[in-house]
Amino acid sequence: MTTKVDGPGGPRNNGHEMAPLNTRARGDGTHGVTIMLSPPDRSSVGSREGAGLPDGDPDRAAWSGKMQFFLSIIGYSVGLGNIWRFPYLCQQNGGGAFLIPFMIMLILEGIPLFLIELGMGQKMRLGALGVWNTIHPWLGGIGISSCIVTLFVAIYYNVIITWCFFYFFNSFRVPLPWASCPQFNGTDVPECERSSETAYFWYRTTLDASPSIEEPEGFKWWIVLCLLLSWTVVFFIVMKGIQSSGKVVYFTSLFPYIVLTIFFIRGITLKGAGAGLMHMYTPKVEKLLEPTVWLDAATQVFYSFGLAFGSLIAFGSYNTPKNNCVRDVILVSVCNAITAIYASVVIFAILGYKATVGVDRCIAVNKGILFKHGLIESIHVDNAIYEEKMNSLDPMTKTNWTFEHCSLEEQLDSAAEGTGLAFIVFTQAIVQLPGAPFWAVLFFTMLLSLGLGSQIGILEGMLCTIFDIDIFKRIRKPYVTGVVCLFCFTVGLVFTTGAGEYWLKMFDSFAGTIGLVVVALMETIAVIYIYGHKKFTEDIYQMTGIRPGPYWQLTWRYIGPVIMFLILLSSVLSMVLKSPTYSAWNGELGITENKSYPDWVMAIALAMIVASVLPMPLVFLLRRFQILKVDLDIHQGSIRRNETTASTKEMIDEDDDDDDDDFSGPALGGPVNVRSDSDDEEDEPPTMGKMLSNKSSPLTTTSSGSATHQTFQLKNQHHLTPNPLAASPGRKKPFSMEVMDF
């Protein structure tokens, strides 16, 4: 008698379908039990194809087209880091020479790990948690760690979108509010006069920054409203998964390129654009001898791809089984690199214009001083005459007359990274452009698009992991998404205080650094050394028709893990050897000052690092030693049993009647159990390690086609239900049980 496994609409036994038993004797004179382990409908595209079933989970969302998938990946991978970090790294690490280590690290680190995540998601048709549980239950902590890190990053990343919303709304004012200092009784506010118009608007008007992280000075209601708006927008985008977010990516992915192109055309026509580009891309080859340059390149590649967040696994899981993920990885990698270089050209063309205008103003001030002392006939004299007069003055006179130092190099070196570049330096450059409000609206719309594109990907990875847990599958997606967004908004209120930027700097430095690198390193080890690089290579070949060659094998097995280990080591050493600091605003002086984090803040930072790493060893220990009797049902395989004998039918019938004791496990490496009457009191599902600790012989595994046959030779018959055939003197061969893993 044969019974078909019920589909999604049929009855289920806690996710494990038990087929009735077939009783017959083997031709070789032995009797046995064959346990056939197969993944559930959503687990393996290969198994479903072989069985003639629809590809993947019939209830799982899928991309509506190739373009939607590609734009989602681009929108996620190409983010704010391409705009405000890569240009700064180029400037600080050898100019054009920095492109050499960047490209090398892209090839050796970024692309191989990118394919691991995208390929495993497409193969398993699961989120991060399901993928690592499928490879081995002991590795389930990788998915949990990835989800926790993603949660931390999602909380603070949306605050940047909040600030972009505030600047976007203020960009419609004419003149721009950061174009001039506010006045009190007809004179400029001293704090603004001591700093600059854009710095004052950022630190005082936008953030109303407090003196230190220990003095929050209450919530800023305008930032609270913008934070609520940003989380509301994000919720409506991701509330239905890719069914809703997949439509938004057409805007969030394409619009930034349109804006960059507009800025590029405008930027290269400005005075000083060439000077800015020469300053940035003039190669300083000697910089390549510094290890920090290579470390910066590796770190930038790692974070610019959004590796280890689980988002790439989630995006891959929505693909069709035969999608060419190798081609996708190469196209997205090239696009990511070109975008970073393209954005840096645009940024420094406009910063070159800003620096040139600044030098011209500086020269005009010095000409006024020379004219005042009668050394030149007019303030409009040629610059050659100005230079001649300046060179004729002795240093003491220059100091006494308070001449300003006018240097284009120093002006360009003042370019910042991160929020400083976006909200202080670049806004100052925008003010100097004709039609400044128009350019401000364009710029902050672009930042909003880049930020939302990355935030969609970050949340999609986290929510996909949550929805892979069976308990949450009974709840509608919008409800779960709403609870997650509400929680993130509540925690994010800490960033709306006067110390909000300081907290964001702390989160950025600790929440998404060490944890992500550890997760990425464990992902590589799990796929290449536990799942098996040969098996993964075969998976890629079955899905794409491309068999990964020596380049992939070397980078997967050796080079990639070594690079990630060096990044991890350097990050830990940097935190230990250098006391972490943050830049606090000093309103009296109009400058930022470096301050050390207080001990209680460092304790929070350490707790975040531990929270993002601890699930990996914790889940390993809990499942290895079966400390917990109850475990979440996350992607476990189903069991079909046949070829049973009369001696074992009674034993297994009792199992079938007991719905509470279901010992099926993940399809790949999960626990398999043979019960006896003597262990009824042990209700925990045993692991493979526990089984091997019994008095049975070790597990033997042979592969044939797509199936893996695992055979236990159980020599101690007293561990099973009494078997008259096994006890018979005429029986020479031991009872055998085969485990067939598809």
Secondary structure, 3 states (H helix, E strand, C coil): CCCCCCCCCCCCCCCCCCCCCCECCCCCCCCEEEEEEECCCCCCHHHHHHCCCCCCCCCCCCCCCHHHHHHHHHHHHCCHHHHHCHHHHHHHCCHHHHHHHHHHHHHHHHHHHHHHHHHHHHHHCCCHHHHHHHHCHHHHHHHHHHHHHHHHHHHHHHHHHHHHHHHHHHCCCCCCCCCCCCEECCEECHHHHHCCHHHHHHHHHHCCCCCCCCCCCCECHHHHHHHHHHHHHHHHHHCCCHHHHHHHHHHHHHHHHHHHHHHHHHHHCCCCHHHHHHHHHCCCHHHHHCHHHHHHHHHHHHHHCCCCCCHHHHHHHCCCCCCCHHHHHHHHHHHHHHHHHHHHHHHHHHHHHHHHHHHHHHHHHHHHHHHHCCCCCCCCCCHHHHHHHHHHCCHHHHHHCCCCCCCHHHHHHCCCCCHHHHHHHHHHHHHCCCCHHHHHHHHHHHHHHHHHHHHHHHHHHHHHHHHCCHHHHCCCHHHHHHHHHHHHHHHHHHHHECCHHHHHHHHHHHCCCHHHHHHHHHHHHHHHHHHHHHHHHHHHHHHHCCCCCHHHHHHHHHHHHHHHHHHHHHHHHHHHHCCCEEEEEECCCCEEEEEECCHHHHHHHHHHHHHHHCHHHHHHHHHHCCCCCCCCCCCCCEEEEECECHHHHHHHHHHHHCCCCCCCCCCCCCCCCCCCHHHCCCCCCCCHHHHHCCCCCCCEEEEECCEEEEEEECCCHHHCCCCHHHHCCCCCCCCEEEEEEC
